[in-house]
Amino acid sequence: MLSEDDSVASEKARWYAVQVASGCEKRVKATLEQRVQTLDAANRILQVEIPETPIVKLKKDGSRQSAEEKVFPGYVLVRMILDDDAWQIVRNTPHVINFVGAEQKRPYGRGRGHVKPMPLSPGEVSRIFKRAQEQKPTVKIDLAEGDQILVLSGPFKDFEGTVIEVSPERSKLKALLSIFGRDTPVELEFNQVQKQN
């Protein structure tokens, strides 16, 4: 059960977006959560999240692998009560670049000013997490227009062709296959093809 202090802290806490080094989101989350425990700041920094959506990656052998894809690569969301100590803990975490907010210009000299962290609105937060939860898994494949493919199954098995269109949301692609000496556009499922080198 939450103590009275915890429930008050929970009501005052807001979500902030923090820009981090690309590819370091999980490392920043783990390090920040560890720092919160070590520096006894759990009453000010309540939650660290990386919104992700499910995806399905197709491997070269045609097998499927479930994975997660970040909704906002390069960003971590932190639910916290913003004060100087909490700001310092987040800001001085390795691989953190800065809070997302309004830049305040320096009154003199050149260079970047201080960034004033701006909390995300409750609508933005619910939209971000709702999008991450409701998203159906999309299929990712390493194919683009112009790539050479080999058809692995179906009526066009063992035909070679050139990709002319990729539709990841439908898990399909269109390719030009040479059928009876003519280039013919054919729609294929991602799992029916293999990329040629």
VEXVEX-43379 format. One record per residue: residue in one letter; x, y, z of N, C-alpha, C, CB in turn. Coordinates in pm, whole numbers, plus 50000, padded with zeros to 5 digits. Glycine has a CB too. Example, Ala and Ser with C-alpha at 12.3 -4.5 7.8 and 13.67 -1.06 7.14 Angstrom:
# VEXVEX-43379
R rest   nc1   nc2   nc3  cac1  cac2  cac3   cc1   cc2   cc3  cbc1  cbc2  cbc3
R    A 51319 49431 50780 51230 49550 50780 51320 49670 50780 51131 49553 50905
R    S 51285 49775 50708 51367 49894 50714 51290 50003 50787 51408 49940 50572
//
This chain:
# VEXVEX-43379
R rest   nc1   nc2   nc3  cac1  cac2  cac3   cc1   cc2   cc3  cbc1  cbc2  cbc3
R    M 50084 49881 50000 50000 50000 50000 50088 50124 50000 49905 50000 50122
R    L 50047 50226 49925 50124 50350 49916 50108 50432 50043 50080 50433 49794
R    S 50220 50488 50088 50210 50579 50201 50155 50712 50151 50349 50600 50272
R    E 50120 50801 50242 50063 50929 50203 50164 51009 50120 50020 51009 50327
R    D 50294 51004 50159 50397 51076 50084 50410 51023 49942 50532 51065 50155
R    D 50403 50889 49926 50415 50828 49794 50299 50868 49704 50422 50677 49806
R    S 50177 50872 49757 50063 50907 49673 50068 51055 49633 49932 50877 49747
R    V 50116 51142 49723 50132 51284 49688 50238 51298 49580 50170 51370 49814
R    A 50351 51227 49595 50459 51231 49496 50408 51181 49361 50580 51147 49543
R    S 50328 51075 49364 50276 51019 49240 50185 51118 49167 50199 50890 49270
R    E 50108 51197 49242 50020 51296 49181 50097 51414 49123 49918 51346 49283
R    K 50208 51455 49187 50287 51568 49139 50377 51533 49022 50369 51623 49252
R    A 50410 51405 49007 50505 51362 48905 50450 51385 48764 50540 51213 48923
R    R 50541 51425 48675 50506 51446 48534 50602 51365 48448 50511 51598 48496
R    W 50562 51339 48324 50648 51268 48229 50733 51368 48153 50563 51183 48131
R    Y 50862 51336 48139 50955 51418 48062 51025 51329 47959 51060 51488 48157
R    A 51050 51386 47842 51126 51314 47740 51273 51353 47755 51073 51346 47594
R    V 51360 51253 47751 51503 51275 47765 51572 51219 47641 51558 51207 47896
R    Q 51650 51305 47574 51725 51261 47457 51851 51189 47502 51761 51382 47365
R    V 51875 51072 47442 51991 50991 47479 52069 50954 47352 51948 50862 47556
R    A 52191 50908 47370 52272 50865 47256 52202 50750 47184 52415 50821 47302
R    S 52205 50754 47053 52136 50655 46972 52185 50514 47004 52155 50684 46824
R    G 52091 50423 47025 52123 50285 47056 52154 50259 47202 52239 50243 46974
R    C 52149 50363 47285 52183 50347 47429 52061 50356 47519 52283 50454 47471
R    E 51940 50346 47462 51818 50365 47541 51810 50266 47657 51696 50350 47453
R    K 51832 50138 47631 51820 50037 47737 51930 50053 47841 51826 49895 47677
R    R 52049 50090 47796 52160 50112 47889 52129 50231 47980 52293 50136 47812
R    V 52075 50341 47922 52039 50458 48002 51931 50422 48102 51992 50574 47911
R    K 51830 50347 48059 51722 50308 48150 51777 50229 48268 51616 50224 48075
R    A 51861 50128 48242 51917 50045 48349 52006 50129 48442 51998 49928 48288
R    T 52091 50212 48384 52182 50295 48465 52104 50394 48550 52283 50370 48374
R    L 52003 50458 48490 51923 50556 48563 51846 50490 48677 51826 50627 48468
R    E 51787 50373 48653 51715 50303 48759 51810 50264 48873 51645 50177 48703
R    Q 51933 50226 48839 52033 50192 48941 52073 50317 49020 52157 50127 48875
R    R 52093 50429 48950 52130 50555 49017 52018 50602 49111 52161 50665 48912
R    V 51893 50583 49070 51779 50623 49154 51785 50548 49287 51644 50596 49081
R    Q 51815 50416 49281 51824 50336 49404 51945 50378 49487 51832 50187 49370
R    T 52060 50392 49421 52185 50426 49492 52176 50562 49559 52302 50424 49395
R    L 52117 50660 49488 52111 50797 49540 51982 50824 49618 52122 50897 49426
R    D 51905 50718 49646 51782 50728 49725 51688 50836 49672 51817 50757 49871
R    A 51658 50826 49539 51571 50926 49476 51442 50864 49424 51645 50994 49361
R    A 51406 50747 49476 51286 50678 49427 51158 50757 49453 51275 50541 49493
R    N 51162 50852 49548 51043 50933 49575 51031 51051 49477 51047 50986 49720
R    R 51136 51077 49396 51132 51186 49298 51135 51135 49153 51248 51281 49321
R    I 51209 51029 49128 51214 50969 48994 51142 50835 49005 51364 50951 48941
R    L 51017 50833 48956 50928 50719 48982 50932 50610 48876 50788 50769 48995
R    Q 50956 50648 48749 50944 50551 48642 51032 50591 48524 50798 50537 48598
R    V 51094 50493 48460 51173 50517 48338 51122 50418 48234 51329 50500 48364
R    E 51080 50467 48119 51019 50380 48018 51077 50406 47879 50868 50399 48015
R    I 51080 50300 47799 51114 50309 47657 50995 50252 47582 51250 50232 47622
R    P 50905 50336 47529 50789 50283 47457 50833 50202 47334 50694 50397 47415
R    E 50783 50078 47324 50820 49991 47213 50696 49925 47155 50919 49884 47259
R    T 50705 49893 47025 50597 49821 46958 50651 49687 46909 50540 49904 46839
R    P 50565 49585 46902 50612 49454 46856 50635 49454 46704 50511 49345 46894
R    I 50739 49385 46661 50763 49364 46518 50801 49218 46497 50876 49461 46464
R    V 50792 49176 46373 50836 49041 46336 50942 49060 46228 50715 48951 46285
R    K 51062 49009 46254 51171 49018 46156 51178 48887 46078 51308 49049 46225
R    L 51192 48900 45947 51209 48781 45864 51358 48760 45844 51135 48795 45728
R    K 51406 48642 45880 51547 48610 45862 51570 48563 45718 51594 48503 45964
R    K 51697 48552 45680 51729 48510 45543 51678 48371 45511 51879 48514 45522
R    D 51669 48284 45613 51621 48148 45589 51468 48140 45585 51674 48054 45696
R    G 51400 48255 45598 51255 48259 45591 51185 48245 45725 51207 48152 45501
R    S 51261 48215 45832 51198 48202 45964 51165 48340 46021 51292 48124 46062
R    R 51071 48342 46114 51026 48468 46174 51079 48480 46316 50872 48477 46174
R    Q 51118 48602 46353 51169 48628 46487 51094 48747 46544 51324 48654 46486
R    S 51032 48729 46662 50962 48839 46727 51064 48930 46794 50859 48786 46831
R    A 51038 49061 46787 51128 49159 46849 51047 49282 46887 51246 49197 46752
R    E 51113 49378 46946 51050 49505 46984 51123 49618 46910 51055 49528 47140
R    E 51047 49717 46865 51104 49833 46798 51065 49958 46878 51056 49843 46650
R    K 51160 50045 46900 51135 50167 46978 51044 50261 46901 51267 50237 47012
R    V 50945 50317 46972 50853 50413 46911 50929 50541 46879 50733 50441 47004
R    F 51016 50585 46971 51096 50706 46953 51243 50673 46977 51048 50820 47048
R    P 51314 50623 46874 51455 50592 46894 51532 50716 46939 51517 50536 46764
R    G 51621 50698 47036 51701 50809 47086 51636 50886 47200 51729 50902 46975
R    Y 51523 50834 47252 51454 50902 47362 51410 50801 47468 51332 50981 47310
R    V 51411 50847 47592 51363 50770 47706 51263 50860 47778 51481 50724 47802
R    L 51153 50804 47828 51055 50883 47903 51076 50859 48052 50909 50845 47861
R    V 51078 50969 48129 51101 50961 48273 50985 51029 48344 51237 51027 48312
R    R 50922 50957 48439 50815 51015 48521 50878 51057 48652 50696 50912 48545
R    M 50877 51187 48678 50950 51238 48793 50893 51369 48844 51096 51257 48758
R    I 50932 51403 48966 50904 51535 49021 51032 51614 48995 50866 51530 49177
R    L 51022 51716 48913 51141 51789 48871 51186 51886 48979 51113 51865 48740
R    D 51302 51858 49036 51370 51952 49124 51518 51945 49086 51346 51918 49278
R    D 51601 52027 49149 51742 52032 49110 51812 51898 49124 51814 52135 49193
R    D 51785 51826 49235 51851 51696 49257 51810 51594 49151 51818 51643 49398
R    A 51680 51584 49125 51632 51488 49026 51685 51524 48887 51477 51484 49025
R    W 51687 51653 48856 51740 51699 48726 51886 51657 48712 51726 51853 48712
R    Q 51965 51677 48818 52108 51641 48815 52127 51491 48797 52177 51687 48944
R    I 52046 51410 48866 52058 51265 48856 52036 51220 48712 51957 51195 48950
R    V 51930 51270 48649 51900 51232 48511 52005 51289 48416 51758 51281 48470
R    R 52033 51416 48430 52123 51487 48337 52264 51430 48340 52127 51637 48372
R    N 52311 51383 48457 52448 51332 48470 52459 51181 48451 52503 51370 48604
R    T 52351 51119 48405 52356 50975 48373 52433 50959 48242 52210 50914 48363
R    P 52528 50864 48236 52603 50845 48111 52510 50822 47991 52699 50727 48125
R    H 52545 50879 47877 52475 50870 47748 52348 50955 47740 52439 50727 47721
R    V 52317 51032 47846 52204 51125 47838 52255 51253 47772 52141 51155 47982
R    I 52183 51299 47668 52222 51422 47599 52157 51542 47667 52183 51417 47449
R    N 52025 51541 47679 51956 51652 47743 51807 51621 47756 51977 51783 47665
R    F 51739 51700 47835 51593 51694 47841 51538 51759 47714 51538 51764 47970
R    V 51418 51719 47675 51348 51788 47568 51274 51904 47633 51249 51692 47490
R    G 51292 52024 47578 51227 52140 47638 51258 52265 47560 51270 52158 47782
R    A 51240 52377 47626 51263 52507 47564 51403 52555 47599 51156 52610 47609
R    E 51480 52590 47495 51616 52639 47519 51609 52785 47562 51704 52623 47391
R    Q 51677 52814 47671 51683 52952 47720 51819 53008 47680 51661 52960 47875
R    K 51817 53117 47603 51941 53176 47552 52024 53234 47666 51910 53285 47449
R    R 52154 53229 47645 52244 53292 47742 52232 53443 47730 52392 53247 47720
R    P 52239 53515 47842 52227 53661 47834 52350 53724 47768 52207 53719 47974
R    Y 52461 53653 47768 52582 53707 47707 52664 53591 47649 52666 53789 47811
R    G 52756 53622 47561 52843 53520 47504 52772 53436 47400 52896 53432 47613
R    R 52848 53342 47349 52792 53253 47247 52778 53113 47304 52880 53252 47119
R    G 52719 53026 47227 52703 52888 47272 52559 52861 47312 52796 52858 47388
R    R 52535 52737 47340 52399 52696 47375 52365 52738 47515 52383 52546 47359
R    G 52242 52773 47533 52194 52810 47666 52146 52687 47740 52081 52913 47656
R    H 52078 52708 47847 52023 52603 47932 51889 52557 47875 52008 52652 48079
R    V 51863 52429 47874 51735 52376 47828 51644 52358 47949 51752 52241 47750
R    K 51531 52426 47947 51432 52411 48054 51342 52293 48019 51347 52544 48074
R    P 51348 52184 48099 51266 52067 48069 51117 52101 48066 51292 51956 48171
R    M 51048 52056 47962 50905 52079 47949 50834 51945 47966 50869 52145 47811
R    P 50740 51936 48060 50669 51808 48078 50578 51779 47959 50585 51810 48209
R    L 50559 51651 47932 50466 51610 47828 50324 51626 47880 50493 51463 47783
R    S 50233 51661 47793 50094 51675 47836 50036 51535 47860 50008 51752 47728
R    P 49935 51524 47949 49873 51392 47974 49821 51327 47845 49757 51407 48075
R    G 49773 51410 47751 49725 51356 47623 49837 51294 47542 49659 51466 47541
R    E 49953 51361 47539 50069 51306 47467 50112 51173 47527 50186 51405 47469
R    V 50119 51170 47660 50164 51049 47730 50070 50932 47701 50173 51073 47883
R    S 49939 50955 47712 49845 50845 47688 49850 50801 47542 49701 50886 47727
R    R 49868 50896 47449 49877 50861 47307 50002 50776 47279 49879 50990 47221
R    I 50115 50812 47340 50240 50738 47320 50225 50594 47370 50357 50808 47393
R    F 50177 50577 47494 50166 50443 47551 50054 50362 47486 50144 50452 47701
R    K 49946 50428 47445 49837 50359 47378 49885 50307 47242 49714 50454 47360
R    R 49962 50390 47172 50015 50350 47041 50108 50229 47056 50091 50468 46975
R    A 50190 50231 47161 50283 50120 47183 50208 49991 47217 50382 50156 47296
R    Q 50099 50000 47294 50026 49881 47336 49936 49824 47227 49942 49913 47457
R    E 49873 49912 47149 49773 49866 47052 49831 49825 46918 49671 49972 47031
R    Q 49953 49863 46892 50014 49836 46762 50021 49687 46736 50153 49898 46755
R    K 49973 49647 46619 49985 49507 46579 50128 49487 46529 49879 49468 46468
R    P 50182 49366 46548 50319 49344 46501 50332 49367 46352 50363 49202 46536
R    T 50430 49447 46312 50458 49468 46171 50577 49381 46133 50485 49618 46139
R    V 50580 49341 46007 50689 49257 45959 50797 49345 45898 50638 49153 45856
R    K 50921 49325 45941 51035 49399 45889 51116 49306 45801 51123 49459 46004
R    I 51154 49355 45685 51237 49276 45595 51337 49370 45531 51151 49202 45487
R    D 51454 49319 45507 51563 49399 45453 51557 49399 45300 51700 49347 45502
R    L 51451 49457 45244 51435 49465 45100 51395 49606 45060 51332 49363 45050
R    A 51443 49649 44945 51407 49781 44892 51389 49768 44741 51517 49888 44928
R    E 51333 49872 44680 51316 49872 44535 51451 49850 44468 51253 50005 44487
R    G 51450 49766 44365 51573 49740 44290 51649 49617 44336 51663 49858 44298
R    D 51617 49562 44455 51686 49444 44505 51646 49321 44423 51654 49421 44655
R    Q 51741 49231 44407 51717 49104 44337 51667 49001 44438 51847 49053 44264
R    I 51563 48925 44399 51507 48825 44490 51496 48690 44420 51369 48869 44542
R    L 51482 48586 44503 51452 48451 44456 51324 48409 44526 51571 48350 44485
R    V 51226 48358 44450 51100 48314 44508 51120 48173 44563 50984 48317 44403
R    L 51085 48155 44692 51108 48028 44761 50990 47933 44759 51146 48055 44903
R    S 50867 47987 44745 50749 47900 44750 50638 47959 44665 50700 47880 44895
R    G 50535 47879 44643 50420 47923 44566 50435 47887 44419 50401 48073 44581
R    P 50343 47937 44335 50345 47900 44193 50469 47951 44117 50220 47954 44126
R    F 50537 48052 44172 50654 48109 44104 50785 48064 44169 50646 48261 44104
R    K 50782 47949 44239 50901 47898 44308 51019 47888 44211 50872 47759 44372
R    D 51138 47929 44260 51264 47927 44186 51274 48035 44078 51283 47792 44123
R    F 51174 48123 44066 51185 48236 43974 51270 48345 44041 51043 48292 43934
R    E 51346 48417 43960 51422 48531 44010 51357 48657 43958 51572 48523 43967
R    G 51371 48767 44036 51309 48892 43993 51369 49012 44062 51163 48888 44019
R    T 51309 49127 44031 51353 49254 44087 51238 49318 44163 51405 49349 43976
R    V 51263 49364 44286 51161 49428 44368 51126 49564 44309 51209 49443 44516
R    I 50995 49590 44292 50952 49722 44243 50872 49800 44348 50867 49705 44116
R    E 50823 49731 44453 50746 49799 44558 50746 49712 44683 50600 49829 44510
R    V 50761 49776 44801 50759 49705 44929 50647 49765 45014 50897 49713 45002
R    S 50558 49679 45068 50448 49723 45154 50459 49655 45290 50310 49692 45088
R    P 50541 49712 45384 50560 49646 45512 50432 49631 45593 50661 49722 45593
R    E 50340 49726 45581 50216 49718 45660 50130 49600 45617 50137 49847 45646
R    R 50147 49553 45494 50072 49438 45444 50157 49311 45440 50016 49467 45306
R    S 50286 49321 45472 50381 49210 45465 50389 49152 45324 50342 49100 45564
R    K 50382 49242 45224 50387 49199 45084 50481 49289 45005 50245 49200 45020
R    L 50520 49239 44888 50600 49319 44795 50557 49286 44653 50753 49292 44814
R    K 50591 49376 44561 50569 49349 44419 50705 49335 44355 50484 49463 44350
R    A 50716 49237 44267 50842 49214 44198 50815 49187 44051 50921 49097 44262
R    L 50911 49222 43967 50904 49190 43825 50972 49054 43805 50971 49301 43736
R    L 50894 48956 43762 50947 48823 43733 50941 48801 43582 50867 48712 43809
R    S 51041 48735 43528 51043 48705 43386 50963 48577 43361 51190 48691 43333
R    I 50841 48595 43311 50752 48482 43285 50728 48476 43134 50615 48496 43364
R    F 50762 48365 43072 50753 48347 42928 50824 48459 42853 50606 48340 42884
R    G 50940 48500 42905 51021 48600 42837 50974 48743 42856 51023 48569 42693
R    R 50873 48764 42937 50822 48901 42962 50832 48933 43110 50674 48916 42913
R    D 50868 49058 43141 50868 49103 43281 50724 49124 43326 50950 49235 43298
R    T 50684 49050 43427 50547 49054 43476 50546 49092 43624 50475 48918 43454
R    P 50468 49195 43664 50462 49230 43806 50379 49125 43883 50400 49371 43825
R    V 50435 49078 43994 50370 48976 44075 50375 49019 44221 50437 48836 44056
R    E 50262 49004 44294 50259 49036 44436 50293 48910 44515 50120 49093 44479
R    L 50388 48924 44610 50435 48810 44689 50437 48845 44837 50575 48765 44643
R    E 50423 48742 44921 50437 48759 45066 50585 48767 45099 50369 48641 45145
R    F 50620 48839 45209 50761 48848 45250 50823 48711 45271 50773 48931 45377
R    N 50745 48617 45329 50804 48487 45360 50817 48396 45237 50720 48417 45465
R    Q 50777 48445 45119 50790 48366 44997 50920 48397 44923 50671 48391 44907
R    V 50995 48500 44966 51111 48544 44890 51238 48546 44976 51086 48681 44831
R    Q 51349 48547 44905 51480 48558 44970 51561 48657 44888 51553 48418 44981
R    K 51630 48745 44957 51713 48847 44889 51836 48780 44829 51756 48959 44988
R    Q 51868 48817 44706 51987 48766 44639 52100 48865 44658 51960 48741 44487
R    N 52223 48816 44663 52338 48906 44679 52381 48964 44547 52455 48833 44743
//
